[in-house]
Amino acid sequence: MSGSADIFDILKAAVEMKASDILLIPGEPPTVRISSELRKFAKEHTLDATTCQEIIYSMLDRKQIATFENEMELDCSYAVDDVGRFRVNVMRQEHGIAAVLRVVNDKIPTPEEIGLPPSVVRLAELPRGLVLVTGPTGSGKSTTLASLIEHNNNTRAKHIITIEDPIEYIYKNKKCIIDQREVGLHTTSFAAALKHSLRQNPDIILVGEMRDRETVQLALAAAETGHLCLSTLHTQDAPSSIDRIIDEFPTDTQPKLRAQLATLLSAVVSQVMLPKKGGGVVCAREVMVMSSAVATHIREGKIHQLYGVIESGAQYGMHTMDQSLAALVARGEITSELAMTKARDPQSLKALIGIKGA
C-alpha cells in the first residue's frame, strides 16, 4: 500500500473515531487522542522510520519538504476530500521524522455550541481594540476565534483579513469579505502581513499568534488606528498575558506600553480544555474585559492585582478560571476532583463549589 493510501486510511479511521489528534511516531502504531485519552492502533500497524517518513512526506509538497529539511520543523495544513482538514506539525526526533495532526472541523461552531458567554461574543462586534485568546496548545483558541469571525460573517458586513500559520478553518463569504493569508504561502511572516494589512482597508484583522515584539507593536498600531485586532498567546491567564507582552520590551519603554495597553486592550479570554463527564471535552474560560479598574491596574503596573478585579467584575461579563470551573462542576459537566487540579486558588474553589452545592 502506498504512503498516500496509508495516510488516507489513517485519517479516515481517526475522523470516524472522532479523534482530535493523530500522532505518527517511528516505532509506534498510529495513535489518536479521543476525549484527552491516547489510543494506539493495533501493533501490526507499527510504523518503522522509513514508512513513517513516507507517510508524512505524502502530505507535503516539494517546497514544504525542502523547508522542513532545512529548518527541521514545519507547520502546515492538509486536506483530504470526503475526510477533512488537518493542521500538521512535522518534526525530527531521535528515531526519525514524526508528525502530529490536529483535526479541524469543516463546520465552524457557533458561539453557543462552544459555550462562549455573551460577554465574549460582544467582543467580536467591537469597532476597535485588541482582543486576546490565550491558553496552552489544544485549548481551543483557534476554534474560539473562528467562531467569533463566523459570527461577524453571519451578522455584519465587514472586511476581515486573517493571517494564519497554517490556515485552519475555511470561511465562505456571507455578509463579510474575508481574505485568508497563510504564513509561508501567501506572506513571509505575521509581522509583514500585519504591516501591509493596515493598507488593505480591513475592519477586523485576525493574527494567528503574536510571536515577537514587532507583531505586538503592529497589533497595537492596528487597534490604535481604528481596527479590531484578534490574536492569541500561549499564556494561562490575563495577568500572565499582559506580563508576557510587557516583558517583550525594554524596561525604559514599559510605562508607555502599559499606557497603550490600558487604552487599547479590550479583553483577554483564557481557556483550558477539560475531559467531560461521560465523554467529550468542555472548555473552562477566564474572561477579563476592559474596565476603568482594569485600565488603572495595567497603567500603574499592578498586574498581579487583576485577579481581584476579574473576580468582582461580573457586571462587565468577567469571571475567573476558578469561577468557570465551579460553574462546570455545578452543571455536572466535570468532576470536582478534576476542577481542583486546575484551580488557581484551591481554597477559593472549594468555597465556590460548596456554595453551589457540589
MARMI-51526 format. One record per residue (C-alpha): residue number from 1; residue in three letters; x negated, y, z negated. Coordinates in Angstrom, 1 decimal. Each point is the difference from the previous one (the first is absolute). Example, Ala and Ser with C-alpha at 12.3 -4.5 7.8 and 13.67 -1.06 7.14 Angstrom:
! residues 2
    n  res      c1      c2      c3
    1  ALA   -12.3    -4.5    -7.8
    2  SER    -1.4     3.4     0.7
This chain:
! residues 358
    n  res      c1      c2      c3
    1  MET     0.0     0.0     0.0
    2  SER    -1.4     3.4     0.9
    3  GLY    -0.8     2.8    -2.5
    4  SER     2.9     2.0     1.5
    5  ALA     2.5    -2.8    -0.5
    6  ASP    -1.3    -0.6    -3.5
    7  ILE     0.5     3.6    -1.1
    8  PHE     3.5    -0.1     1.4
    9  ASP     0.9    -3.1    -1.9
   10  ILE    -1.6     1.3    -3.2
   11  LEU     1.8     3.4     0.2
   12  LYS     3.3    -1.5     1.0
   13  ALA    -0.1    -2.4    -3.0
   14  ALA    -0.9     2.8    -2.3
   15  VAL     2.8     2.2     1.1
   16  GLU     2.5    -2.9    -0.3
   17  MET    -1.2    -0.5    -3.6
   18  LYS     0.6     3.7    -0.7
   19  ALA    -3.7     0.5    -0.9
   20  SER    -1.3     3.5    -0.6
   21  ASP    -3.7    -0.8     0.8
   22  ILE    -2.0    -2.6     1.9
   23  LEU    -3.6    -0.9    -0.9
   24  LEU    -2.3    -1.6     2.6
   25  ILE    -3.1    -1.0    -1.9
   26  PRO    -2.8    -2.4     1.2
   27  GLY     0.1    -3.3    -1.9
   28  GLU     3.6     0.4    -1.0
   29  PRO     3.4    -0.7     1.7
   30  PRO     2.0     3.0     0.9
   31  THR     1.4     1.5    -3.2
   32  VAL     3.1     2.1    -0.4
   33  ARG     1.3     2.2    -2.8
   34  ILE     3.6    -0.4    -0.9
   35  SER     1.5     2.0    -2.9
   36  SER    -3.5     0.7    -1.3
   37  GLU    -1.0    -3.7     0.0
   38  LEU    -2.6    -1.5     2.3
   39  ARG     1.0    -3.1     1.9
   40  LYS    -2.4    -2.0     2.2
   41  PHE     0.9    -1.9     3.2
   42  ALA    -0.8    -3.7    -0.1
   43  LYS    -3.7    -1.0    -0.3
   44  GLU    -0.1    -1.5     3.5
   45  HIS     0.4     3.6     1.3
   46  THR    -3.3     1.1    -1.8
   47  LEU    -1.8     2.6     2.2
   48  ASP    -3.8    -0.5     0.6
   49  ALA    -2.0     3.1     0.7
   50  THR     0.1    -0.3     3.8
   51  THR     3.7    -0.6     0.2
   52  CYS     0.8     2.8    -2.4
   53  GLN    -2.1     2.4     2.0
   54  GLU     1.7    -1.1     3.3
   55  ILE     3.5     0.4    -1.5
   56  ILE    -0.9     3.5    -1.4
   57  TYR    -1.7     1.1     3.3
   58  SER     3.1    -1.1     1.9
   59  MET     1.8     2.9    -1.6
   60  LEU    -2.6     2.6     1.0
   61  ASP    -0.9     1.8     3.3
   62  ARG    -3.6     0.4     1.1
   63  LYS    -0.3     3.5    -1.5
   64  GLN     1.3    -1.2    -3.4
   65  ILE    -2.4    -2.9     0.1
   66  ALA    -2.9     2.3     0.8
   67  THR     1.0     2.4    -2.8
   68  PHE     0.3    -2.9    -2.5
   69  GLU    -3.4    -1.5     1.0
   70  ASN    -1.6     3.4    -0.4
   71  GLU     1.7     1.1    -3.2
   72  MET     0.8    -3.4    -1.6
   73  GLU     3.5     1.3    -1.0
   74  LEU     3.1     0.6     2.1
   75  ASP     3.5     1.2    -0.6
   76  CYS     2.5    -0.4     2.9
   77  SER     3.5    -1.0     0.8
   78  TYR     1.2    -3.1     1.9
   79  ALA     3.4    -0.8     1.5
   80  VAL     1.5    -3.3     1.1
   81  ASP     3.2     0.0     2.1
   82  ASP     2.9    -1.6    -1.8
   83  VAL    -2.1    -0.4    -3.2
   84  GLY    -0.9     3.5    -1.3
   85  ARG    -2.7     2.6    -0.7
   86  PHE    -2.9    -0.4    -2.3
   87  ARG    -2.6     2.3    -1.6
   88  VAL    -3.4    -1.7     0.3
   89  ASN    -3.2     0.4    -2.0
   90  VAL    -3.0    -2.0     1.3
   91  MET    -3.1    -0.5    -2.1
   92  ARG    -3.2    -1.9    -0.2
   93  GLN    -0.5    -2.2    -3.1
   94  GLU    -2.5    -2.6    -1.1
   95  HIS     1.5    -2.9     2.1
   96  GLY     0.8     2.0     3.1
   97  ILE     2.7     2.3     1.4
   98  ALA     3.2     0.3    -1.9
   99  ALA     3.2     2.0     0.3
  100  VAL     3.0     1.1    -2.0
  101  LEU     3.3     0.9     1.8
  102  ARG     2.9     1.9    -1.6
  103  VAL     3.4    -0.7     1.5
  104  VAL     1.6     3.2     1.2
  105  ASN     3.8    -0.2     0.2
  106  ASP     1.4     1.1     3.3
  107  LYS     2.9     1.6    -1.8
  108  ILE    -0.8     3.2    -1.9
  109  PRO     1.9    -0.3    -3.3
  110  THR     2.3     2.7    -1.2
  111  PRO    -0.9     1.9    -3.2
  112  GLU     2.8    -1.9    -1.7
  113  GLU    -1.3    -3.4     1.1
  114  ILE    -3.4     0.6    -1.7
  115  GLY     1.5     1.7    -3.1
  116  LEU    -1.2     3.6     0.7
  117  PRO     1.7     2.4    -2.5
  118  PRO     1.7     3.1     1.4
  119  SER    -2.8     2.2    -1.3
  120  VAL    -2.5    -1.8     2.3
  121  VAL     2.4     0.0     3.0
  122  ARG     0.3     3.8    -0.4
  123  LEU    -3.7     0.4     0.4
  124  ALA     0.3    -1.1     3.6
  125  GLU     2.3     3.1     0.6
  126  LEU    -2.4     2.6    -1.4
  127  PRO    -1.0     2.8     2.5
  128  ARG    -3.6    -0.1    -1.1
  129  GLY    -2.4    -1.4    -2.6
  130  LEU    -2.2    -3.0    -0.7
  131  VAL     1.6    -3.3    -1.1
  132  LEU    -2.2    -2.9    -1.1
  133  VAL     1.0    -3.6    -0.3
  134  THR    -2.6    -1.9    -2.1
  135  GLY    -0.7    -3.5    -1.2
  136  PRO    -2.2    -3.0     0.6
  137  THR    -0.2    -2.0     3.2
  138  GLY     3.3    -1.9     0.5
  139  SER     2.1     2.4    -2.1
  140  GLY     2.2     1.0     2.9
  141  LYS    -1.4     3.5     0.7
  142  SER     0.3    -0.4     3.8
  143  THR     3.6    -1.2    -0.3
  144  THR     1.0     2.9    -2.3
  145  LEU    -1.4     2.5     2.5
  146  ALA     1.6    -1.8     2.9
  147  SER     3.4     0.1    -1.7
  148  LEU    -0.4     3.7    -0.6
  149  ILE    -1.0     0.7     3.6
  150  GLU     2.9    -2.1     1.3
  151  HIS     2.4     1.9    -2.4
  152  ASN    -1.0     3.2     1.8
  153  ASN     0.3    -1.8     3.4
  154  ASN     3.6    -0.9    -0.8
  155  THR     1.1     3.3    -1.5
  156  ARG    -2.0     3.0     1.3
  157  ALA    -1.5     1.3     3.3
  158  LYS    -3.7     0.3    -0.8
  159  HIS    -3.4    -0.5     1.7
  160  ILE    -2.0    -2.6    -2.0
  161  ILE    -3.6    -1.0     0.6
  162  THR    -1.4    -3.1    -1.7
  163  ILE    -3.7    -0.7    -0.3
  164  GLU    -0.5    -3.7    -1.0
  165  ASP    -2.7    -2.6    -0.3
  166  PRO     1.5    -2.1     1.4
  167  ILE     3.5     0.8     1.2
  168  GLU     2.4    -2.3    -1.9
  169  TYR     3.6     0.8     0.5
  170  ILE     1.1     1.1     3.5
  171  TYR     2.5     2.8     0.0
  172  LYS     2.7     0.6     2.7
  173  ASN     0.8     3.6     0.6
  174  LYS     3.5     0.8    -1.3
  175  LYS     0.6     3.5    -1.2
  176  CYS    -3.8     0.5    -0.4
  177  ILE    -2.8     0.0     2.5
  178  ILE    -2.7    -2.2    -1.6
  179  ASP    -3.6    -0.1     1.3
  180  GLN    -2.0    -3.0    -1.4
  181  ARG    -3.8     0.1     0.1
  182  GLU    -2.3    -2.7    -1.0
  183  VAL    -3.6     0.7    -1.3
  184  GLY    -2.5    -1.7     2.3
  185  LEU     2.5    -0.3     2.8
  186  HIS     1.5     3.5     0.5
  187  THR    -2.3     2.1    -2.2
  188  THR    -3.4    -0.3    -1.6
  189  SER     1.0     0.6    -3.6
  190  PHE     2.8     1.2    -2.3
  191  ALA    -1.7     3.4    -0.4
  192  ALA    -0.3     0.5     3.8
  193  ALA     3.6    -0.9     0.7
  194  LEU     1.2     2.1    -2.9
  195  LYS    -2.0     3.0     1.1
  196  HIS     1.5    -0.2     3.5
  197  SER     3.5    -0.8    -1.2
  198  LEU     0.3     3.5    -1.4
  199  ARG     0.0     1.3     3.6
  200  GLN     2.6    -2.5     1.1
  201  ASN     3.1     1.7    -1.6
  202  PRO     0.9    -2.8    -2.5
  203  ASP     2.5     0.4    -2.8
  204  ILE    -1.2    -3.1    -1.8
  205  ILE    -3.5    -1.6     0.0
  206  LEU    -0.6    -3.5    -1.4
  207  VAL    -3.6    -0.7    -0.8
  208  GLY    -0.6    -3.6    -0.7
  209  GLU    -2.6     0.6    -2.7
  210  MET    -2.0     2.9    -1.4
  211  ARG    -3.4    -1.6     0.1
  212  ASP    -2.3     3.0    -0.3
  213  ARG    -0.4     3.6    -0.9
  214  GLU     0.6     1.3     3.5
  215  THR     3.3    -1.8     0.3
  216  VAL     1.1     1.3    -3.4
  217  GLN    -0.8     3.6     1.1
  218  LEU     1.8    -0.4     3.3
  219  ALA     3.1    -1.5    -1.7
  220  LEU     0.1     2.9    -2.4
  221  ALA    -0.4     2.4     2.9
  222  ALA     2.9    -1.7     1.8
  223  ALA     2.2     0.4    -3.1
  224  GLU    -1.1     3.6    -0.4
  225  THR     0.9     0.9     3.6
  226  GLY     3.6    -1.3    -0.3
  227  HIS    -0.2    -3.7     0.7
  228  LEU     1.2    -2.9    -2.0
  229  CYS    -3.0    -2.4    -0.4
  230  LEU     0.5    -3.6    -1.3
  231  SER    -3.0    -2.1    -0.9
  232  THR    -1.3    -2.8    -2.3
  233  LEU    -2.7    -0.6    -2.6
  234  HIS    -1.2    -3.2    -1.7
  235  THR     0.6     1.4    -3.4
  236  GLN     2.3    -1.3    -2.8
  237  ASP     1.9     3.1    -1.1
  238  ALA     0.4     3.7     0.4
  239  PRO    -2.7     1.2    -2.3
  240  SER    -2.7    -2.3     1.5
  241  SER     1.2     1.1     3.5
  242  ILE    -0.6     3.6    -0.9
  243  ASP    -3.3    -0.8    -1.6
  244  ARG    -1.1    -1.9     3.1
  245  ILE     0.7     2.9     2.2
  246  ILE    -1.7     2.5    -2.2
  247  ASP    -3.1    -2.2    -0.5
  248  GLU    -0.5     0.1     3.8
  249  PHE    -1.1     3.6    -0.3
  250  PRO    -3.0     1.8    -1.6
  251  THR     0.6     1.2    -3.6
  252  ASP    -0.1     3.7     0.9
  253  THR     2.9    -0.3     2.5
  254  GLN     2.2    -2.1    -2.2
  255  PRO     1.9     2.9    -1.7
  256  LYS     1.1     1.2     3.5
  257  LEU     0.9    -3.5     1.0
  258  ARG     2.2    -0.4    -3.1
  259  ALA     1.8     3.2     0.8
  260  GLN     0.6    -1.3     3.5
  261  LEU     1.4    -3.3    -1.2
  262  ALA     2.2     1.8    -2.5
  263  THR     1.5     1.9     2.9
  264  LEU     0.0    -2.6     2.8
  265  LEU     0.4    -3.4    -1.6
  266  SER     3.7    -0.9     0.0
  267  ALA     0.0    -3.5    -1.5
  268  VAL    -2.0    -3.1    -0.8
  269  VAL     1.8    -3.4     0.2
  270  SER    -2.1    -2.9    -1.5
  271  GLN     1.0    -3.6     0.6
  272  VAL    -0.7    -3.5    -1.0
  273  MET     1.6    -3.1     1.5
  274  LEU     1.2    -2.7    -2.5
  275  PRO     1.3    -3.5     0.3
  276  LYS     3.8     0.0    -0.5
  277  LYS     2.0    -2.5    -2.1
  278  GLY     1.3    -2.7     2.3
  279  GLY    -2.5     0.8     2.8
  280  GLY    -0.9     2.9     2.1
  281  VAL    -1.7     3.2    -1.1
  282  VAL     1.1     3.4    -1.3
  283  CYS    -1.7     3.3    -0.2
  284  ALA    -0.5     2.0    -3.2
  285  ARG    -0.7     3.7     0.5
  286  GLU    -1.2     3.0    -1.9
  287  VAL     1.3     3.3     1.5
  288  MET    -1.5     3.4    -0.7
  289  VAL     1.7     2.9     1.7
  290  MET    -1.4     3.5    -0.1
  291  SER     1.5     2.3    -2.7
  292  SER    -1.3     3.1    -1.8
  293  ALA    -1.3    -2.2    -2.8
  294  VAL    -1.8    -2.3     2.5
  295  ALA    -1.5     3.0     1.8
  296  THR    -1.2     1.6    -3.2
  297  HIS    -1.7    -3.2    -1.2
  298  ILE    -1.8    -0.5     3.4
  299  ARG    -1.1     3.6     0.2
  300  GLU    -1.4    -0.1    -3.5
  301  GLY    -1.7    -3.3     0.5
  302  LYS     2.2    -1.8    -2.6
  303  ILE     0.4    -3.0     2.3
  304  HIS     0.0    -2.6    -2.9
  305  GLN     3.1     1.8    -1.5
  306  LEU     2.1    -0.6     3.1
  307  TYR     1.3    -3.3    -1.4
  308  GLY     2.1     1.9    -2.5
  309  VAL     1.4     2.3     2.6
  310  ILE     1.0    -2.9     2.2
  311  GLU     1.5    -1.9    -2.9
  312  SER     2.3     3.0    -0.8
  313  GLY     0.7     1.0     3.6
  314  ALA     3.1    -2.0     0.7
  315  GLN     1.9     3.2     1.1
  316  TYR    -2.5     0.3     2.9
  317  GLY     0.3    -3.6     0.9
  318  MET    -3.3    -1.0    -1.8
  319  HIS    -0.7    -3.2    -1.9
  320  THR    -3.0    -1.8    -1.2
  321  MET    -1.1    -3.5     1.0
  322  ASP     1.0    -1.3    -3.4
  323  GLN     3.5     1.5     0.4
  324  SER     0.2    -1.7     3.4
  325  LEU    -1.1    -3.3    -1.4
  326  ALA     2.6     0.2    -2.8
  327  ALA     2.7     0.7     2.5
  328  LEU    -1.0    -3.1     2.0
  329  VAL     0.1    -2.1    -3.2
  330  ALA     3.4     1.4    -0.9
  331  ARG     1.3    -1.0     3.4
  332  GLY    -1.3    -3.5    -0.4
  333  GLU    -2.4     0.4     3.0
  334  ILE    -3.2    -0.7    -1.8
  335  THR    -0.9    -1.6    -3.4
  336  SER    -1.0     2.0    -3.0
  337  GLU    -3.2    -2.0    -0.2
  338  LEU    -1.0     1.1     3.5
  339  ALA     1.0     3.6    -0.7
  340  MET    -2.3     0.0    -3.0
  341  THR    -3.0    -1.0     2.1
  342  LYS     0.5     3.1     2.2
  343  ALA     0.8     2.5    -2.7
  344  ARG    -2.0     3.1    -0.4
  345  ASP     1.1     0.3    -3.7
  346  PRO     1.2    -3.4    -1.2
  347  GLN     1.5     1.4    -3.2
  348  SER     2.0     2.6     1.9
  349  LEU     1.2    -2.7     2.4
  350  LYS     1.0    -2.2    -2.9
  351  ALA     2.1     2.8    -1.4
  352  LEU     1.6     0.6     3.5
  353  ILE     0.8    -3.6     0.4
  354  GLY     1.4    -0.2    -3.5
  355  ILE     2.3     3.0     0.6
  356  LYS     1.2    -1.6     3.2
  357  GLY     0.8    -3.2    -1.9
  358  ALA    -2.6    -2.2     1.7
